[in-house]
Structure formats: structure tokens, C-alpha cells
Amino acid sequence: MTRLAIVRHGQTDWNLQTRIQGSTDIPLNSTGRAQAAETGLRLSTARWDAIVTSPLLRAHETARIIAGELDHAAPVVVPELTERHHGEIEGLTFAERQHRFPDGSRVPGLESRQAVLDRVLPALERVALAYAGQEVIVVCHGGVIGTLVRYATNGERPAAGELIPNGSVHDFRWQDGRLVLERFVSVR
């Protein structure tokens, strides 16, 4: 069994403006850097064997700050952990998205949740096997975490209105060839 503490990156200006980031590479803002440091301090109560991260700047910077708080080696980039690609809605606020593409509308370039799962799960399995029996921090994105939580709970969570906070830590384990959710953190 490998323990995976999956962390959502700290806040960006687009998070603050409720803009959909997707694969657009947006850096952390000062609040996001503070959240990353706070997350690192919270994680410092345990021993961690590795830190892996999405290559997107907001996740990579969060992972570097956490590594600094833990006096840990630089994070390892795992390209498959990048955020869900949102196509033509990237950069829009949620209200603008709803106006341009009402519920049920096809969004050109939007990556399906199944496609996210199909790239992220094998990557997590490789991480779990590389660090078998160890403790790993995984820094990635809200869309990725939401997809993993849906998978692990058979779609029961996140429930409507549950948001995944920036800097939050979600506990999973990779055991017997599958991802198991131990603790999910959300806000309404």
C-alpha cells in the first residue's frame, strides 16, 4: 500500500476571479503562496518519501513551496497530472461559461472526465509502484481531484455545491491495484 496525500495547488488570480483555468498556465498569487506554505506546515507532522507534481506553474510552485517547508528534495514532475483541458471555456468566469455554453451544451476542446481518469490513474499507479509502501505528496488540480474523488466514491462525491479548496489535502491510498479514498475535504 502507498499513501497518497493529494493536494490542490494554492490560489491564483483566476481562482479569485472564478475563471476556468484548465491547462492555461497561471501562476500563484500571494494568497496562493501563503496557502502552499501553510499546507507544507500542516504536512510537516508526517514523514514524506516523495513529492510529485503537475507541470503547470501553479501546482509546481505549490509543490516547491511545500518541499521547502518540509526541507525535502525538489518535486518530481509527472506530466499526466496536469489539469483537465477545458477548451473554449478556459479563461471564462463560471457565469460567462454558462451564458456561452448552457448546461448540456458541447464545449469544443473540453476533455472528458473519463479521459482525465484514463491519463491520471495510470500515472498514479506508476507513482505508487515507484514508491511502494511509502508516503507521497501529489500536487495537482481541482478538476483532477474531483475526478479522482468521483471515481473512488462511485460518483457520490463531490456532491453538488461541494468545492475543493485551494491548498486542501485529500488522503488516498493505492492498494491492491486500485485507488481508495480515505478523506476528502470540501467546502460549500
C-alpha positions in Angstrom: 0.0 0.0 0.0 1.2 3.5 -0.9 -0.3 6.5 0.8 -1.0 9.5 -1.4 -1.8 12.9 0.0 -3.3 14.7 -3.0 -3.0 18.5 -2.6 -4.8 21.1 -4.7 -2.5 24.0 -5.7 -2.7 27.4 -3.9 -4.9 30.2 -5.2 -4.3 32.1 -8.5 -5.8 35.4 -9.6 -8.0 33.4 -11.9 -9.3 31.3 -8.9 -10.1 34.6 -7.2 -12.0 35.8 -10.3 -13.7 32.4 -10.6 -12.2 32.0 -14.1 -11.8 28.5 -15.5 -8.0 27.7 -15.8 -7.8 24.3 -17.2 -4.4 23.8 -18.9 -3.8 27.6 -19.1 -0.6 28.1 -17.1 -1.5 30.7 -14.4 1.0 31.4 -11.5 0.1 31.5 -7.8 -0.8 34.9 -6.3 0.4 36.0 -2.9 -2.5 34.2 -1.2 -1.7 31.0 -3.1 1.9 31.1 -2.0 0.8 31.6 1.7 -1.6 28.7 1.3 1.1 26.5 -0.1 3.4 27.3 2.9 0.5 26.6 5.3 -0.2 23.3 3.6 3.5 22.4 3.9 3.4 23.2 7.6 0.3 21.0 8.1 2.0 18.2 6.2 5.2 18.5 8.3 3.7 16.4 11.1 4.3 13.3 9.0 7.3 11.9 7.1 7.1 12.0 3.3 9.2 10.0 0.9 8.5 12.0 -2.2 6.7 14.9 -3.7 5.3 14.7 -7.3 3.5 17.5 -9.2 1.7 18.6 -12.3 4.0 20.6 -14.6 1.6 23.6 -14.6 3.2 26.6 -12.8 0.5 26.9 -10.1 1.0 23.3 -9.0 4.7 23.2 -9.5 5.2 26.3 -7.4 2.9 24.9 -4.7 5.0 21.7 -4.6 8.3 23.6 -4.4 7.0 25.7 -1.5 5.8 22.6 0.3 9.1 20.9 -0.4 10.8 23.9 1.2 8.6 23.8 4.3 9.5 20.1 4.6 13.2 20.5 3.8 12.6 18.0 1.1 14.2 17.4 -2.3 12.7 19.1 -5.4 9.4 17.7 -6.6 9.3 15.3 -9.5 7.1 16.4 -12.4 4.5 14.0 -13.7 3.1 15.4 -16.9 -0.1 13.4 -16.7 -1.2 15.2 -13.5 -2.0 18.4 -15.5 -5.4 19.9 -15.1 -8.4 18.9 -17.2 -8.3 20.7 -20.6 -11.3 23.0 -20.8 -11.0 24.0 -24.4 -13.1 27.1 -25.3 -14.2 27.8 -21.8 -10.7 28.4 -20.4 -10.4 32.0 -19.2 -14.2 32.4 -18.8 -15.8 33.0 -15.5 -18.4 30.4 -14.5 -21.2 32.9 -15.3 -19.6 33.6 -18.8 -19.3 29.9 -19.4 -23.0 29.3 -18.5 -24.0 32.1 -20.8 -21.9 30.9 -23.8 -22.4 27.2 -23.2 -25.5 26.5 -21.1 -25.8 23.2 -19.3 -25.8 20.3 -21.7 -24.0 22.3 -24.5 -21.0 20.7 -26.1 -17.8 22.7 -25.3 -15.2 22.4 -28.1 -11.9 21.1 -26.7 -13.3 20.1 -23.3 -11.6 17.0 -22.1 -14.0 14.4 -20.7 -13.7 13.3 -17.1 -13.1 9.7 -18.4 -10.2 11.0 -20.4 -8.8 12.7 -17.3 -9.1 9.4 -15.4 -7.6 7.4 -18.2 -4.4 9.5 -18.1 -4.2 10.3 -14.3 -4.9 6.8 -12.8 -2.0 5.0 -14.7 0.3 7.9 -13.7 -0.7 7.5 -10.0 -0.2 3.7 -10.3 3.3 4.3 -11.6 4.0 6.7 -8.7 2.5 4.2 -6.2 4.7 1.4 -7.6 7.8 3.5 -7.7 7.2 4.4 -4.0 5.6 1.2 -2.9 4.8 1.2 0.8 5.8 4.8 1.2 4.2 8.2 1.7 3.9 10.6 -1.3 2.6 14.1 -1.7 0.9 14.7 -5.0 0.2 18.3 -6.0 -2.3 18.8 -8.8 -5.6 20.5 -9.6 -9.2 20.7 -8.5 -10.6 19.1 -11.7 -8.2 16.2 -11.3 -9.0 15.7 -7.6 -12.8 16.0 -8.3 -12.4 13.3 -11.0 -10.5 11.0 -8.6 -13.0 11.5 -5.8 -15.9 10.7 -8.2 -14.1 7.6 -9.3 -13.3 6.4 -5.7 -16.8 7.1 -4.4 -18.7 5.8 -7.5 -19.9 9.4 -8.2 -21.3 10.1 -4.7 -18.8 13.0 -4.1 -18.1 15.7 -4.6 -21.8 16.5 -4.2 -23.5 19.4 -5.9 -22.1 22.6 -4.5 -19.1 21.0 -2.8 -15.9 22.9 -3.8 -12.3 21.7 -3.4 -10.4 24.4 -1.6 -7.0 25.7 -2.7 -4.3 24.2 -0.6 -6.5 21.3 0.6 -5.2 17.8 1.3 -7.1 14.7 0.3 -5.9 11.3 1.6 -5.9 8.4 -0.7 -4.1 5.1 -0.8 -3.1 2.9 -3.7 -3.8 -0.7 -2.6 -4.3 -3.9 -4.4 -4.1 -2.1 -7.8 -6.7 0.5 -7.1 -7.2 4.0 -5.7 -9.0 4.2 -2.4 -10.3 7.5 -0.8 -9.6 7.8 2.9 -10.5 11.5 3.5 -12.0 14.2 1.2 -12.0 17.9 2.2 -14.6 20.3 0.7 -16.5 23.5 1.3 -19.9 24.6 0.3 
